[in-house]
């Protein structure tokens, strides 16, 4: 049986491993995707890897909800024993997806802002000057 100190170390280790895996997934697997898709997928992956839940009604400790859902469904009574963990996962996933969507609203993707700002700089975007002596445009980025 785990003591309170070893339980704390185990949960901190699991959380650290989850955060490290999220960082690596974001950096390497999701890098080719657009920032909008990347942010929404991270909104799904964060709760799947980090949400804790009580493994059973008599339990006094927390465990990762994805592991509890899978193991209870596979090795115990099936859906009836896994339904609590699945419900917690669904609520946390929906919450994180809403937060990811709101983050797109409050913190827009910088690439989309730059593309909008640069579209007026292209020659086909508007009125062209006939002055051949004009100074070249300096890109700030």
C-alpha positions as CSV (number, residue, x, y, z in Angstrom):
1,X,0.0,0.0,0.0
2,X,1.2,3.5,-0.7
3,X,2.0,5.9,2.0
4,X,0.9,9.5,1.6
5,X,4.5,10.5,0.7
6,X,4.9,7.9,-2.0
7,X,1.4,8.5,-3.3
8,X,2.3,12.2,-3.7
9,X,5.5,11.3,-5.4
10,X,3.7,8.9,-7.7
11,X,1.0,11.5,-8.7
12,X,3.6,14.2,-9.3
13,X,5.6,11.8,-11.4
14,X,2.6,10.9,-13.4
15,X,1.6,14.6,-13.9
16,X,5.2,15.4,-14.9
17,X,5.3,12.6,-17.4
18,X,1.9,13.7,-18.8
19,X,3.1,17.3,-19.2
20,X,6.3,16.2,-20.8
21,X,4.4,13.9,-23.2
22,X,2.1,16.8,-24.1
23,X,5.1,19.0,-24.8
24,X,6.6,16.4,-27.0
25,X,3.4,15.7,-28.8
26,X,2.8,19.4,-29.4
27,X,6.4,19.9,-30.6
28,X,6.9,16.9,-32.9
29,X,3.6,15.2,-33.8
30,X,1.3,18.3,-34.1
31,X,3.9,20.6,-35.6
32,X,2.9,20.2,-39.2
33,X,-0.8,21.1,-38.4
34,X,-2.1,24.6,-38.5
35,X,-2.1,26.4,-35.1
36,X,-5.9,26.3,-34.8
37,X,-6.0,22.5,-35.2
38,X,-3.0,22.1,-32.9
39,X,-4.7,24.1,-30.2
40,X,-8.0,22.2,-30.5
41,X,-6.2,18.8,-30.4
42,X,-4.2,19.8,-27.4
43,X,-7.6,20.8,-25.8
44,X,-8.6,17.1,-26.3
45,X,-5.2,15.6,-25.3
46,X,-4.7,17.5,-22.0
47,X,-7.8,16.1,-20.2
48,X,-7.2,12.6,-21.6
49,X,-3.7,12.5,-20.1
50,X,-4.1,14.6,-16.9
51,X,-7.6,14.1,-15.5
52,X,-7.7,12.2,-12.2
53,X,-10.6,10.2,-10.8
54,X,-11.4,7.9,-7.9
55,X,-10.9,4.3,-9.1
56,X,-13.9,3.1,-7.2
57,X,-16.5,4.1,-4.6
58,X,-14.4,2.7,-1.8
59,X,-11.1,4.3,-3.0
60,X,-9.5,7.2,-1.1
61,X,-6.9,8.0,-3.8
62,X,-6.9,9.3,-7.3
63,X,-5.8,7.6,-10.5
64,X,-5.6,8.7,-14.1
65,X,-9.2,8.7,-15.5
66,X,-8.2,7.2,-18.9
67,X,-6.4,4.2,-17.2
68,X,-9.3,3.7,-14.7
69,X,-11.9,3.8,-17.6
70,X,-9.9,1.3,-19.7
71,X,-9.0,-1.1,-16.8
72,X,-12.4,-1.1,-15.2
73,X,-14.1,-1.7,-18.6
74,X,-11.7,-4.5,-19.5
75,X,-11.2,-6.3,-16.2
76,X,-14.2,-5.5,-14.0
77,X,-17.9,-5.2,-14.7
78,X,-17.6,-3.5,-18.0
79,X,-19.5,-0.3,-18.7
80,X,-21.1,-0.1,-15.2
81,X,-17.7,0.1,-13.5
82,X,-16.2,2.4,-16.1
83,X,-19.1,4.9,-16.5
84,X,-17.9,7.2,-13.7
85,X,-14.4,7.6,-15.2
86,X,-15.8,8.0,-18.7
87,X,-18.3,10.7,-17.4
88,X,-15.4,12.6,-15.8
89,X,-13.4,12.3,-19.0
90,X,-16.2,13.6,-21.1
91,X,-16.9,16.6,-18.8
92,X,-13.2,17.5,-18.6
93,X,-12.8,17.0,-22.4
94,X,-15.7,19.3,-23.2
95,X,-14.5,21.9,-20.7
96,X,-11.0,21.9,-22.2
97,X,-12.4,22.1,-25.8
98,X,-14.5,25.1,-24.8
99,X,-11.4,26.7,-23.2
100,X,-9.4,26.0,-26.3
101,X,-12.1,27.6,-28.5
102,X,-12.2,30.6,-26.2
103,X,-8.5,30.9,-26.3
104,X,-8.7,31.2,-30.1
105,X,-11.2,34.0,-29.6
106,X,-9.2,35.9,-26.9
107,X,-5.7,35.0,-28.1
108,X,-5.9,34.7,-31.9
109,X,-3.4,32.8,-33.9
110,X,-0.5,35.1,-34.8
111,X,-0.1,33.5,-38.3
112,X,-3.6,34.5,-39.3
113,X,-3.0,38.1,-38.1
114,X,0.2,38.4,-40.0
115,X,-1.4,37.0,-43.2
116,X,-4.2,39.5,-42.9
117,X,-1.7,42.3,-42.3
118,X,0.5,41.4,-45.2
119,X,-2.3,40.9,-47.7
120,X,-2.5,44.6,-48.3
121,X,1.2,44.8,-49.0
122,X,1.1,42.6,-52.1
123,X,1.0,44.4,-55.5
124,X,-2.3,42.8,-56.5
125,X,-4.1,43.8,-53.2
126,X,-4.9,47.4,-54.1
127,X,-3.7,50.6,-55.8
128,X,-0.2,50.5,-57.2
129,X,2.0,53.5,-57.2
130,X,3.4,54.7,-60.5
131,X,6.4,56.2,-58.8
132,X,9.4,54.1,-59.7
133,X,11.5,56.1,-57.2
134,X,9.5,54.9,-54.1
135,X,11.4,53.5,-51.2
136,X,11.2,49.8,-50.7
137,X,8.8,48.5,-48.0
138,X,10.6,47.2,-44.9
139,X,9.0,44.1,-43.4
140,X,8.9,44.3,-39.6
141,X,8.7,40.6,-38.8
